[in-house]
Amino acid sequence: MNIDFLISALKESGAGAWEITDQKNHGWEFYFIRHKLDQNRAKDVEHVTVKVYEVLEDGKFLGSASMEIPPTASEDEIRKMIGDLSFRARLVKNPFYRLNPGDGKPHQNLKMVSLENISDDFIRTMKNLPEEETRDINSYEIFISEMNRRYINSEGADYTDVYPSSMLEVVINARTEEKDHEIELYRMLTSGTCDSLHIAEEIEKAMAYGTDKLKAENTPMLGKVPVVFSTDNSLEFYHYFEAQMDAALKYQQISRAEIGQPVLAGMQGDQISMKAVAFLPNSSHNFSTDTEGAPIEDRWLIKDGIAENFYGARQFSQYLGLEKSSQVFNIVVEGGSKSEEELRQGNFLEAVEFSDFQVDPMTGDIAGEIRLAYWHHDGRVQIVSGGSVSGNMKEAAENMYFSREKKLYDGMDVPAVIRFEILTITGIGGDQ
Amino acid sequence: MKAKFSPYLTRLAQFFRELSQELSKDYNYVSILSTDSVGFAVRISQRSKSVSSKTMTTERGTVIRVHDQGLYSEYAFNDIDCSRAMYQTASERKAYVLETAEKIKTELGRQMNILKRTQTAVYTTPTLKDEERVLLVEKEAEILPEEADMEKLIENLGRLSDQGVASLEGALDCVMSAQCTHINKMFITPKQYLRQSYCYAEGTAVLIATNGEDTKFAYEGVSGLGGVEIFDGLEEKLLSAVKQAKELLSSGRIEPGEYDIITAPSITGLIAHEAFGHGVEMDMFVKNRALGKEYINQRVGSDLVTMHEGALCGDTVTAFAFDDEGTLAGDVTEIDHGILKTGICDALAALRLGVEPTGNGKRENFEHKVYTRMTNTVFDSGSDSLEEMIASIKHGYLLDGTESGMEDPKHWGIQCIVSRGYEIRVGVLTGRVVSPVVMTGYVPDLLGSISMASSDRVLEGNGGCGKGYKEWVKVADGGPYLKARARLG
């Protein structure tokens, strides 16, 4: 698309303010059944989104409307679309806020991306994974993109990020030696480029879980017991805390966090420390600015359990009076007071696989059907499956502990293990 | 009025027909899906308001599928030089056809080089048939999204948001949303020319409220095939959301255990979707990822369980005329009186399994691959009344309000997170409400326990459905009230 024409048309329109996001995606995809190629796909697309702002009632309100303008739009069509946006923007009045200012110069943060090399790495990595008669790869899908995102606004911002973004979806099977029972496990791994070591670790661990699941008994009715999380399901807990510091949720009175106060009342275990950072190794979210042109800086969100800084979109950040703020893409959560080994003491259930584990960011409700867990009790370990974990963060976080050891999941650098002293386990195998 | 087919796509049709013929010289199958779907999304609350032209299904772009030496490949793009594709003479257009064909071949050739370098073998698939077919379907809608009176709609949603907040002590906000999309899709091969145009709309009322300690949100929605007129039903839904919010604010926790349950149509639909929706998507059969493959013609539910799937099963958000591979919409009886009869299938999975496709090949949008996906998934009605069902329960819950669900086709595990459980004791609703409720179980046990079904039936189509954790598409599901037995926590 001719972005220069679009800019001149926006300037000519007399719009109060405007912004353009030009997102190009040159992507390759490979779909495998076992290790045979099922389908290959390529895409070369450009999505140009324009948002027009109108200042209303002498600056008391700001209206806005957005639209994706297809690259195929003619100049006349573009002018008409801008006119429609201007009309619609006047229909939605929000309290006034300003767009993020720039210095009028273009800024570029460009990373070299080779679709060929990254594709080669992924395909070879997957083919070289160790497989056995009783556990192997069922199918996988590889998605690789060279992303090119340019953000421009009427206040002089002009930022371009070019970066790699990859995703790998893998289905793993494990079966008994008699081949009369087979189960599957699912993994979705995201990253910048191909991280062969991380993929191998995750798949090997998943295969071991698969073998264990074949031996699983029904989860007993355990009631309230300590529960340990040591896989990526634990990210749900950190997303809950992240949400409490989101300016939009605070402005909408859904988050009750107050700066300088505990992010949740009554936390007697480890105190959570969470930092937003601009860069994490091989993250698919290493950007110079956010999607609205705000520079991304390292910033504490929660320190030792105390709310430090809200973050978020420009509109809600300004409503809260935040001087510096941006959207958050990479998060670091500090390790806790105990080692992984110490967190695995006494009786506890270690839940490693769920149908779909969720912590509701608004209500704090915790829920997930257990597909695989290890019930450690009275000096022995019982492999269990079925039933569910439930609870609420307000009570659960009262006794929450993090491991000192860390684990990196794309844009989340978090404690490897998290333990809650009390969560409810609804089993299916009778009382313990 | 008819939802008129996109003039933009009509003007591109000749170019794509010539492109499909040109590519046929190098490939033994070529199809082109081109889309031009427009719409709007409005969200009005007490604290923020937004309007945009983007919905879950708005798109303008093209995907080309080719087949060579047993391998299907696709190329998706959205930049076309319209002046060359639409308006030039045949000879001038020919140059652009050749240029576009070359670009596609070159890009796919780069991928083939990687596959050769890594010595990657191909999962060989037969060639799809191409037979002469011409079709134009334009479905009815009273008010198209392009012709919506946005000022009136925004004003109305604002009034409802005010009304919602005023109706409830402890209300933090009332979010009113309305989305309407006019879908236009054109499917072209050297022998086929299919076009369809239809509208669907969905609106929601969400009450966010607190009792000083807990924050709860109640949700109700309207959806269906049609245009902006669908939003007329939002006011009634808001009243229902207000009632639910009150119930949630005083709700308690359920004592975990196994109970007699009655599922409201929203939860009946969730069970249909999770249990034998995903479980019989036959692209999963190709990969040996679904237990359903081994249970065809076997009992998987009680005699009361009959389940249909297909775009023809209801005038909903997914009532298309043909799917994204050009297969005409269908109506498949998946379960007949408790016996699993068949699954649903996209065109490529059908080739591999040696069956006929069922009209369930769907893409998230033109950029995404086709998978076997659900459309309308619905349980048939029975002959009982809701009152009779409640009266038959000694201690149990009436479950209503979908929060989320997850399937496990390989093991037939099911997880449904339900917003509200209404306690029933000795045949009457006690007024006690529990929230949230996690319903888990083994699909044949759950369906096998169905002992009563009401005579009415409702289909709902708000929100989206993913495959794994991606590939979001519109679906609808529903059925009658069902009485069953399930594990709740």
Interface residues (C-beta under 8 A of the other chain):
Chain A: M1 N25 W28 E29 F30 Y31 F32 I33 R34 H35 K36 L37 D38 Q39 N40 R41 A42 K43 D44 V45 E46 H47 T49 S64 A65 S66 M67 E68 P70 P71 T72 S74 F87 R88 A89 L91 V92 K93 N94 L115 E116 S119 D120 I123 R124 K127 N138 S139 E169 V171 E182 I183 E184 Y186 M188 M221 A248 Y251 Q252 Q253 I254 Q315 F316 S355 D356 Q358 M362 T363 D365 A367 G368 E369 R371 G386 G387 S388 S390 T424 T426 I428
Chain B: Y8 V42 I44 S45 R47 S48 K49 S50 V51 S52 S53 K54 T58 R60 G61 L71 Y72 S73 E74 Y75 A76 F77 N78 D79 I80 C82 E107 L108 R110 Q111 M112 N113 I114 L115 R117 T118 T120 A121 V122 Y123 T125 M150 E151 I154 L172 D173 I208 T210 D214 T215 K216 F217 P256 G257 V286 K287 N288 R289 L348 E367 K369 S404 G405 M406 E407 D408 K410 H411 G413 I414 Q415 I417 P436 V438 T440 G468 Y469 K470 R487 L488 G489
